[in-house]
Amino acid sequence: MIKRPFFGLGTPRLKYPVIDIDIADTIREIPLPQKVTLLLSPDIRIEDLILKAGDSVKTGQKLKLLDDGNAYLISTVTGTIAEISEYTGYLGRIYPAVSIDAAGEDQWDDEFNETGKTPNPENALAFFNYLPGNPDFTTLSSVQSAINTIIINGLDSDLLVTTNQFVVKTETGRLTEGIEYLKKITRASRIFIIVPPDSAALAEKTGVPVYAVNPVYPNTLPQIIMKNISGTEVLPGNSCEDMGVGFINAEAVVSLTMAFSEGKIPVDKILTVINKDYVPETVRARIGTPVKDVFKALDIDTAHGDQIIFGGPMTGTAVYSEDMPVSPNTDAVMIQDSARITLGSDNQCINCGECVRACPAGVPVNMLVRLLENGLYEEAAEQYDLLSCIECGLCSYVCIARIPVFHYIMLGKYEFGRVKSAEEPNA
């Protein structure tokens, strides 16, 4: 496999937004919806679920999903399970979806308050899989994963998104307390936080080392952080976790404080809503809230041909319905007016080299996309660095021919993973 060094000489200077601390405490509260929808892992088959329509649930209740195993879901409202259906998401993944009719007033389940109050890896796995910020405690607290360094994201990974930056500037006290819980839950020997330069002094109050990151895209992507801060490159096909480094969002750390101090599992998600004029606004919504309810509360109208994107403009994914719910990992929702959408094309690559110059990982994108267009996924990985891609989306951003290069790459990685998974039982 070819291994390309990081160089980024032609990377466009796209700057992350930096929010003014004087206005950072403004947040819009989205009303509790009449119905929430909670998406499960695509690895779970709907026919194996033991949840049933008509079951009554409480807010914060841990709902066992299967007869065998430890899979669970946290109910975010009090009410009744209305239906269990399937949702088709990005790249055709099928997600079981549990819809709950909300009663309108929260009645909190007390299981966590009675049994989970001591911070340790066991109760992190038993209660925190659906915390706002979507922390991966299965990896962060596992003995087998050997995570020795945890990096707290005080910046967001995509442009126009300010969710974690907002948390650092408004929840410094809870963030500081949450770091102490994080130390008890994980086995990491080193924890530090990354923030934009203007937040460095504030972040230093948490008591952990602070690294000020130049807010130029894609400096906050994990592979770039590791390269710039530690000088370590993530090898193709490996993850940061394979290198002993785990990442967690500032919001997830604050959620730990809320859980242990209040005895309740947090069920509200902070997210950035980017309107049609590309102006971001910070809101707080109940996990499971349909995005149409968020738009209604913010007086955002949608019309035929508009595009809804979960995430930011560089790496976000389009969704096909306003019923798509806010999930624990939904840091941003973006709405694009139909008149401002730049559509992809089926044009042939003109070999201008813009994508190669922009790629911070040095992938020969112009050659890679040719194989991906023809479904040659294994060849793309073996010959042209498919697995070296850090998923920044700059290739699509600079493509003169408007080829959806980033989506070809994401599809290629997904299909390559499926091929390898199918081969493992026969190895």
GUKETOR-284429 format. One record per residue (C-alpha): x, y, z; residue number from 1; residue in one letter. Coordinates in pm, 1 decimal. Example, Ala and Ser with C-alpha at 12.3 -4.5 7.8 and 13.67 -1.06 7.14 Angstrom:
<rs>
1230.0, -450.0, 780.0, 1, A
1367.0, -106.0, 714.0, 2, S
</rs>
This chain:
<rs>
0.0, 0.0, 0.0, 1, M
120.9, 349.0, -83.8, 2, I
175.0, 570.9, 217.4, 3, K
154.9, 941.5, 142.0, 4, R
294.1, 1201.5, 384.2, 5, P
96.7, 1497.1, 510.7, 6, F
184.6, 1810.9, 317.7, 7, F
-126.5, 2026.2, 253.4, 8, G
55.1, 2288.5, 44.3, 9, L
-251.6, 2359.7, -164.8, 10, G
-515.9, 2336.5, 105.2, 11, T
-766.4, 2627.4, 84.6, 12, P
-765.6, 2865.1, 381.9, 13, R
-1111.7, 2796.0, 518.8, 14, L
-1155.8, 2931.4, 869.7, 15, K
-1369.0, 2787.4, 1147.4, 16, Y
-1607.7, 3033.8, 1311.3, 17, P
-1499.2, 3170.5, 1648.3, 18, V
-1791.2, 3280.2, 1862.2, 19, I
-1777.9, 3593.4, 2073.0, 20, D
-1770.6, 3505.8, 2441.8, 21, I
-2004.7, 3798.4, 2512.1, 22, D
-2283.4, 3633.9, 2312.7, 23, I
-2188.1, 3273.1, 2380.5, 24, A
-2453.0, 3232.1, 2650.5, 25, D
-2741.5, 3279.2, 2408.4, 26, T
-2916.3, 2953.6, 2330.4, 27, I
-3263.1, 2876.2, 2197.2, 28, R
-3467.0, 2609.1, 2373.3, 29, E
-3665.6, 2387.6, 2136.0, 30, I
-4002.2, 2281.5, 2286.7, 31, P
-4054.5, 1915.5, 2374.7, 32, L
-4201.7, 1741.5, 2066.1, 33, P
-4515.2, 1528.0, 2068.5, 34, Q
-4313.2, 1232.0, 1943.2, 35, K
-3945.7, 1141.2, 1953.4, 36, V
-3767.9, 887.1, 1735.1, 37, T
-3456.9, 710.7, 1860.1, 38, L
-3228.5, 541.7, 1607.2, 39, L
-3050.3, 219.3, 1703.8, 40, L
-2731.4, 65.8, 1570.2, 41, S
-2758.6, -74.0, 1217.0, 42, P
-2602.9, -392.2, 1359.0, 43, D
-2928.3, -464.2, 1546.0, 44, I
-3203.2, -645.5, 1355.8, 45, R
-3553.0, -518.3, 1413.9, 46, I
-3691.4, -873.8, 1449.4, 47, E
-3458.5, -939.2, 1743.7, 48, D
-3580.3, -646.0, 1954.7, 49, L
-3771.6, -726.1, 2272.3, 50, I
-3925.7, -378.2, 2292.0, 51, L
-4290.1, -369.3, 2187.2, 52, K
-4533.5, -101.0, 2076.2, 53, A
-4750.8, -3.4, 2371.4, 54, G
-4473.1, -33.5, 2631.6, 55, D
-4467.8, 255.1, 2879.6, 56, S
-4135.0, 428.5, 2939.8, 57, V
-3992.2, 699.9, 3161.8, 58, K
-3740.8, 973.3, 3089.8, 59, T
-3385.8, 846.8, 3137.9, 60, G
-3497.1, 484.4, 3153.3, 61, Q
-3252.8, 222.3, 3026.3, 62, K
-3443.1, -6.7, 2789.8, 63, L
-3293.8, -349.0, 2724.5, 64, K
-3301.5, -422.4, 2350.7, 65, L
-3217.4, -791.1, 2315.2, 66, L
-3261.0, -1109.7, 2514.4, 67, D
-2889.5, -1176.8, 2485.8, 68, D
-2617.5, -916.7, 2531.8, 69, G
-2593.7, -575.0, 2692.9, 70, N
-2741.5, -358.0, 2416.1, 71, A
-2971.0, -87.4, 2550.3, 72, Y
-3141.2, 241.4, 2468.6, 73, L
-3207.1, 542.3, 2690.8, 74, I
-3558.5, 681.2, 2663.2, 75, S
-3549.7, 1059.7, 2629.5, 76, T
-3915.2, 1120.5, 2719.4, 77, V
-4193.3, 980.6, 2932.9, 78, T
-4465.6, 817.4, 2727.4, 79, G
-4558.4, 511.5, 2524.7, 80, T
-4372.5, 334.7, 2246.9, 81, I
-4581.6, 407.1, 1937.5, 82, A
-4400.5, 195.6, 1679.1, 83, E
-4077.3, 24.3, 1587.3, 84, I
-3981.5, 69.9, 1224.0, 85, S
-3682.4, 91.1, 992.4, 86, E
-3500.6, 396.9, 863.2, 87, Y
-3270.0, 394.1, 560.2, 88, T
-2976.6, 626.1, 615.2, 89, G
-2652.9, 727.4, 446.5, 90, Y
-2500.3, 463.1, 214.6, 91, L
-2815.7, 255.6, 245.7, 92, G
-2760.4, 153.4, 607.9, 93, R
-3079.0, 28.0, 774.4, 94, I
-3143.8, 157.7, 1125.8, 95, Y
-3414.6, 23.9, 1359.2, 96, P
-3609.6, 324.0, 1488.4, 97, A
-3811.5, 339.4, 1810.3, 98, V
-4081.9, 608.9, 1812.9, 99, S
-4226.1, 722.6, 2146.7, 100, I
-4536.9, 934.0, 2198.8, 101, D
-4439.7, 1190.5, 2463.5, 102, A
-4673.2, 1240.8, 2757.8, 103, A
-4568.1, 1604.4, 2790.6, 104, G
-4426.7, 1588.3, 3142.8, 105, E
-4110.0, 1407.1, 3243.3, 106, D
-4124.0, 1133.4, 3502.8, 107, Q
-3764.5, 1036.9, 3566.0, 108, W
-3651.7, 678.7, 3600.9, 109, D
-3437.5, 630.8, 3912.8, 110, D
-3222.8, 329.0, 3819.1, 111, E
-2910.2, 535.9, 3752.7, 112, F
-2958.3, 741.2, 4067.8, 113, N
-2975.5, 421.1, 4273.8, 114, E
-2705.8, 206.6, 4112.4, 115, T
-2477.1, 413.8, 3892.2, 116, G
-2356.2, 704.3, 4100.7, 117, K
-1998.8, 584.8, 4150.1, 118, T
-1782.5, 693.1, 3853.9, 119, P
-1618.7, 380.9, 3709.5, 120, N
-1585.1, 204.0, 3372.5, 121, P
-1868.1, -35.8, 3453.1, 122, E
-2142.0, 222.9, 3498.5, 123, N
-2008.4, 422.7, 3203.4, 124, A
-2081.4, 124.0, 2981.3, 125, L
-2407.5, 47.7, 3159.3, 126, A
-2563.8, 394.7, 3126.8, 127, F
-2368.9, 631.4, 2901.3, 128, F
-2389.6, 488.7, 2548.6, 129, N
-2642.8, 756.4, 2449.7, 130, Y
-2500.6, 1060.8, 2623.3, 131, L
-2518.3, 1391.6, 2431.9, 132, P
-2191.5, 1420.1, 2242.1, 133, G
-2192.5, 1045.7, 2169.3, 134, N
-1884.7, 933.5, 2367.7, 135, P
-1741.6, 591.2, 2287.9, 136, D
-1685.6, 459.5, 2639.0, 137, F
-1662.7, 104.9, 2504.4, 138, T
-1326.9, 209.6, 2360.2, 139, T
-1223.0, 478.3, 2608.1, 140, L
-1268.5, 258.9, 2916.8, 141, S
-1172.1, -79.2, 2771.1, 142, S
-863.0, -257.9, 2897.9, 143, V
-811.3, -414.4, 2555.9, 144, Q
-807.0, -81.3, 2369.1, 145, S
-504.9, 49.9, 2567.9, 146, A
-607.7, 415.4, 2537.1, 147, I
-341.5, 616.4, 2720.1, 148, N
-427.0, 966.3, 2593.5, 149, T
-766.7, 1135.2, 2568.1, 150, I
-811.7, 1455.6, 2370.8, 151, I
-1117.8, 1667.7, 2452.1, 152, I
-1253.4, 1850.9, 2148.5, 153, N
-1330.4, 2211.9, 2232.0, 154, G
-1369.1, 2282.1, 1860.8, 155, L
-1596.4, 2117.6, 1606.0, 156, D
-1478.7, 1919.4, 1307.4, 157, S
-1671.0, 2105.2, 1035.5, 158, D
-1710.8, 2464.0, 920.1, 159, L
-1989.9, 2688.4, 1057.7, 160, L
-2039.4, 2450.9, 1354.0, 161, V
-1985.8, 2597.4, 1702.7, 162, T
-2141.1, 2337.8, 1936.0, 163, T
-1835.1, 2231.6, 2136.8, 164, N
-1686.9, 2580.1, 2131.0, 165, Q
-2013.8, 2701.1, 2284.4, 166, F
-1987.9, 2437.8, 2559.1, 167, V
-1631.2, 2536.8, 2651.5, 168, V
-1725.8, 2905.0, 2676.3, 169, K
-2045.4, 2856.4, 2876.5, 170, T
-1986.2, 2542.4, 3084.0, 171, E
-1626.7, 2577.1, 3206.0, 172, T
-1716.8, 2475.0, 3561.0, 173, G
-1904.7, 2161.8, 3455.9, 174, R
-1630.5, 2081.6, 3206.2, 175, L
-1371.2, 2095.7, 3484.2, 176, T
-1577.5, 1865.2, 3704.1, 177, E
-1649.0, 1632.3, 3413.9, 178, G
-1277.3, 1587.6, 3349.0, 179, I
-1238.0, 1449.7, 3701.2, 180, E
-1513.6, 1196.8, 3632.5, 181, Y
-1348.6, 1113.6, 3301.2, 182, L
-1024.2, 1032.0, 3482.2, 183, K
-1207.6, 783.6, 3706.2, 184, K
-1401.7, 621.5, 3422.8, 185, I
-1111.3, 574.4, 3181.8, 186, T
-760.9, 441.2, 3224.1, 187, R
-595.5, 722.4, 3032.2, 188, A
-277.7, 858.8, 3187.5, 189, S
-298.1, 1184.7, 2994.9, 190, R
-593.3, 1412.5, 2918.1, 191, I
-580.1, 1746.7, 2743.2, 192, F
-814.8, 1980.7, 2559.9, 193, I
-795.2, 2157.7, 2223.1, 194, I
-955.2, 2500.1, 2174.4, 195, V
-921.4, 2804.5, 1946.5, 196, P
-658.3, 3056.3, 2066.9, 197, P
-917.4, 3298.6, 2206.9, 198, D
-1047.6, 3027.8, 2444.8, 199, S
-708.5, 2907.9, 2572.5, 200, A
-710.5, 3115.5, 2892.5, 201, A
-1063.1, 3000.5, 2974.2, 202, L
-979.6, 2635.8, 2906.4, 203, A
-676.1, 2651.8, 3134.5, 204, E
-919.2, 2677.8, 3427.7, 205, K
-1002.0, 2308.7, 3375.5, 206, T
-660.6, 2214.7, 3511.9, 207, G
-551.3, 2000.4, 3215.9, 208, V
-299.8, 2089.7, 2942.5, 209, P
-446.7, 2310.4, 2671.1, 210, V
-347.2, 2317.0, 2305.0, 211, Y
-455.1, 2617.9, 2101.3, 212, A
-540.2, 2508.5, 1748.1, 213, V
-523.1, 2750.9, 1457.3, 214, N
-890.7, 2763.4, 1349.3, 215, P
-826.0, 2681.1, 983.6, 216, V
-998.6, 2384.1, 824.7, 217, Y
-930.6, 2088.8, 860.7, 218, P
-704.0, 2139.5, 1164.1, 219, N
-951.8, 1985.8, 1411.5, 220, T
-985.9, 1647.7, 1240.2, 221, L
-831.8, 1376.9, 1462.3, 222, P
-555.2, 1274.9, 1220.1, 223, Q
-447.3, 1635.5, 1172.2, 224, I
-447.9, 1696.2, 1546.9, 225, I
-224.3, 1395.4, 1605.4, 226, M
12.5, 1507.1, 1331.7, 227, K
34.7, 1868.3, 1449.7, 228, N
45.7, 1807.7, 1824.2, 229, I
228.0, 1478.3, 1869.1, 230, S
401.3, 1440.9, 1535.1, 231, G
240.4, 1098.1, 1495.4, 232, T
80.1, 987.1, 1170.5, 233, E
-211.1, 744.4, 1171.3, 234, V
-124.0, 459.3, 939.3, 235, L
-364.8, 366.9, 657.0, 236, P
-637.7, 134.2, 777.9, 237, G
-569.8, 222.2, 1141.2, 238, N
-753.7, 459.3, 1373.9, 239, S
-635.8, 704.6, 1636.0, 240, C
-751.9, 454.5, 1895.7, 241, E
-513.9, 197.3, 1748.1, 242, D
-238.1, 447.3, 1826.6, 243, M
-352.4, 479.3, 2190.0, 244, G
-536.0, 811.9, 2149.0, 245, V
-908.9, 860.3, 2209.9, 246, G
-1121.6, 1165.3, 2133.2, 247, F
-1426.2, 1292.8, 2321.5, 248, I
-1635.3, 1605.5, 2266.7, 249, N
-1652.3, 1875.0, 2533.5, 250, A
-2030.5, 1831.4, 2543.6, 251, E
-1994.2, 1464.0, 2639.9, 252, A
-1760.6, 1556.3, 2927.2, 253, V
-2011.4, 1811.7, 3055.4, 254, V
-2282.9, 1544.5, 3027.1, 255, S
-2088.7, 1332.7, 3277.5, 256, L
-2107.6, 1615.3, 3530.5, 257, T
-2481.1, 1653.6, 3477.8, 258, M
-2538.7, 1279.5, 3519.9, 259, A
-2342.4, 1240.9, 3841.9, 260, F
-2439.3, 1571.9, 4003.7, 261, S
-2811.9, 1542.9, 3925.8, 262, E
-2853.6, 1164.8, 3929.2, 263, G
-3020.3, 1176.8, 3586.5, 264, K
-2901.2, 1075.2, 3239.6, 265, I
-2891.3, 1393.7, 3024.1, 266, P
-3141.7, 1374.6, 2738.3, 267, V
-3102.0, 1717.2, 2571.9, 268, D
-2861.0, 1784.1, 2285.5, 269, K
-2687.7, 2112.7, 2205.4, 270, I
-2652.3, 2167.4, 1832.4, 271, L
-2577.5, 2435.7, 1577.7, 272, T
-2855.3, 2512.5, 1331.0, 273, V
-2727.4, 2674.9, 1010.3, 274, I
-3005.1, 2858.6, 827.7, 275, N
-3043.3, 2933.7, 456.4, 276, K
-2825.1, 3243.6, 489.6, 277, D
-2552.2, 3025.5, 646.5, 278, Y
-2593.3, 3200.2, 981.8, 279, V
-2541.1, 2956.0, 1273.1, 280, P
-2756.6, 2955.1, 1585.6, 281, E
-2707.8, 2743.3, 1896.0, 282, T
-3011.2, 2550.1, 2021.2, 283, V
-3093.2, 2283.6, 2277.5, 284, R
-3335.7, 2007.3, 2174.7, 285, A
-3451.8, 1679.5, 2322.5, 286, R
-3272.3, 1382.4, 2166.2, 287, I
-3517.8, 1225.3, 1921.5, 288, G
-3679.9, 1555.0, 1819.7, 289, T
-3770.4, 1555.8, 1448.1, 290, P
-3573.2, 1822.8, 1264.8, 291, V
-3899.1, 1971.8, 1132.7, 292, K
-3985.0, 2068.8, 1492.5, 293, D
-3648.9, 2243.5, 1524.6, 294, V
-3710.4, 2438.4, 1204.5, 295, F
-4061.5, 2532.0, 1317.8, 296, K
-3933.7, 2670.3, 1648.1, 297, A
-3676.5, 2882.0, 1461.8, 298, L
-3923.2, 3000.7, 1192.5, 299, D
-3720.1, 2834.2, 917.2, 300, I
-3936.7, 2748.1, 617.3, 301, D
-3846.0, 2467.3, 380.8, 302, T
-3959.9, 2424.6, 22.0, 303, A
-3934.1, 2166.4, -250.5, 304, H
-3573.6, 2127.6, -360.9, 305, G
-3417.4, 2256.5, -38.1, 306, D
-3150.8, 2032.2, 111.4, 307, Q
-3125.5, 1926.9, 476.3, 308, I
-2778.6, 1827.3, 590.3, 309, I
-2685.9, 1669.0, 921.8, 310, F
-2342.9, 1809.4, 997.2, 311, G
-2155.7, 2094.5, 834.3, 312, G
-2097.7, 2196.8, 472.8, 313, P
-1778.0, 1994.9, 419.5, 314, M
-1856.8, 1651.8, 564.1, 315, T
-2228.7, 1658.1, 646.4, 316, G
-2471.7, 1407.0, 497.5, 317, T
-2800.2, 1491.5, 327.2, 318, A
-3118.7, 1341.0, 471.4, 319, V
-3437.5, 1271.1, 285.2, 320, Y
-3703.1, 1365.9, 535.2, 321, S
-3776.6, 1637.6, 789.1, 322, E
-3877.4, 1355.7, 1023.1, 323, D
-3509.9, 1268.4, 1069.9, 324, M
-3446.0, 1301.8, 1446.0, 325, P
-3176.4, 1473.5, 1645.7, 326, V
-2937.4, 1204.6, 1773.0, 327, S
-2667.2, 1209.4, 2044.6, 328, P
-2406.5, 1278.2, 1773.7, 329, N
-2598.7, 1553.3, 1592.1, 330, T
-2374.5, 1855.5, 1639.2, 331, D
-2526.1, 2051.8, 1352.0, 332, A
-2818.1, 2067.6, 1110.8, 333, V
-2787.6, 2276.0, 796.1, 334, M
-3061.2, 2383.1, 555.0, 335, I
-2965.5, 2490.2, 202.3, 336, Q
-3197.0, 2685.3, -23.7, 337, D
-3253.3, 2505.9, -354.4, 338, S
-3125.3, 2808.9, -544.6, 339, A
-2788.7, 2795.9, -365.7, 340, R
-2713.4, 2425.7, -401.6, 341, I
-2417.9, 2333.2, -619.8, 342, T
-2510.0, 2000.4, -772.3, 343, L
-2260.9, 1724.5, -842.6, 344, G
-2218.0, 1589.7, -1193.9, 345, S
-2124.3, 1276.3, -1382.7, 346, D
-1851.6, 1460.1, -1574.2, 347, N
-1522.0, 1287.9, -1635.0, 348, Q
-1215.9, 1396.8, -1436.2, 349, C
-1021.1, 1659.3, -1635.1, 350, I
-699.8, 1579.6, -1444.6, 351, N
-645.7, 1937.3, -1329.8, 352, C
-481.0, 1822.1, -1006.3, 353, G
-672.6, 2058.7, -775.9, 354, E
-787.3, 1770.4, -553.8, 355, C
-432.1, 1637.8, -519.1, 356, V
-299.4, 1980.9, -423.5, 357, R
-578.4, 2033.3, -168.3, 358, A
-557.9, 1690.8, -1.5, 359, C
-387.7, 1725.4, 340.7, 360, P
-301.9, 1352.3, 336.7, 361, A
-139.8, 1355.9, -6.2, 362, G
-375.2, 1100.0, -158.2, 363, V
-361.3, 1078.1, -542.6, 364, P
-731.0, 1161.5, -556.6, 365, V
-744.9, 1200.9, -934.3, 366, N
-640.4, 838.6, -979.8, 367, M
-836.6, 710.1, -680.1, 368, L
-1171.0, 841.8, -802.2, 369, V
-1131.4, 664.9, -1135.9, 370, R
-1126.2, 327.5, -960.8, 371, L
-1407.9, 419.1, -724.5, 372, L
-1633.4, 527.6, -1011.4, 373, E
-1596.2, 175.5, -1150.3, 374, N
-1653.9, -6.5, -820.7, 375, G
-1291.9, -123.4, -786.9, 376, L
-1278.3, -76.6, -410.5, 377, Y
-1005.4, -324.8, -321.0, 378, E
-783.3, -191.8, -597.9, 379, E
-848.9, 163.0, -474.4, 380, A
-727.6, 66.9, -126.7, 381, A
-425.8, -128.2, -246.4, 382, E
-304.9, 103.2, -522.5, 383, Q
-424.5, 457.6, -450.1, 384, Y
-447.8, 515.5, -75.2, 385, D
-822.8, 490.5, -19.9, 386, L
-765.3, 419.2, 350.3, 387, L
-530.6, 717.3, 391.6, 388, S
-820.0, 959.6, 333.9, 389, C
-898.8, 1161.0, 647.8, 390, I
-1250.9, 1248.8, 522.8, 391, E
-1219.3, 1628.2, 513.0, 392, C
-1414.0, 1677.6, 188.0, 393, G
-1168.7, 1926.2, 38.0, 394, L
-1144.7, 1717.0, -279.3, 395, C
-1510.7, 1777.6, -360.8, 396, S
-1483.6, 2142.1, -256.5, 397, Y
-1212.7, 2219.7, -512.6, 398, V
-1324.9, 1987.3, -794.1, 399, C
-1368.4, 2193.9, -1110.3, 400, I
-1568.6, 1917.5, -1279.8, 401, A
-1807.0, 1902.5, -978.5, 402, R
-1751.1, 1529.1, -932.2, 403, I
-1885.1, 1416.3, -590.3, 404, P
-1540.3, 1284.6, -498.3, 405, V
-1596.5, 1280.5, -122.5, 406, F
-1907.6, 1065.0, -156.9, 407, H
-1728.4, 824.0, -388.5, 408, Y
-1458.9, 789.5, -122.4, 409, I
-1707.8, 734.3, 160.9, 410, M
-1889.5, 474.2, -46.6, 411, L
-1557.7, 312.6, -133.2, 412, G
-1454.1, 284.4, 231.5, 413, K
-1792.7, 142.9, 324.7, 414, Y
-1792.5, -117.0, 47.2, 415, E
-1429.3, -209.6, 111.2, 416, F
-1516.5, -267.7, 476.6, 417, G
-1806.3, -491.4, 376.0, 418, R
-1577.9, -696.3, 150.3, 419, V
-1322.9, -744.6, 426.1, 420, K
-1594.4, -838.4, 678.3, 421, S
-1729.6, -1099.4, 438.3, 422, A
-1380.6, -1243.1, 389.5, 423, E
-1299.4, -1277.2, 761.8, 424, E
-1503.4, -1595.7, 830.2, 425, P
-1319.1, -1764.1, 542.8, 426, N
-972.2, -1646.8, 642.0, 427, A
</rs>
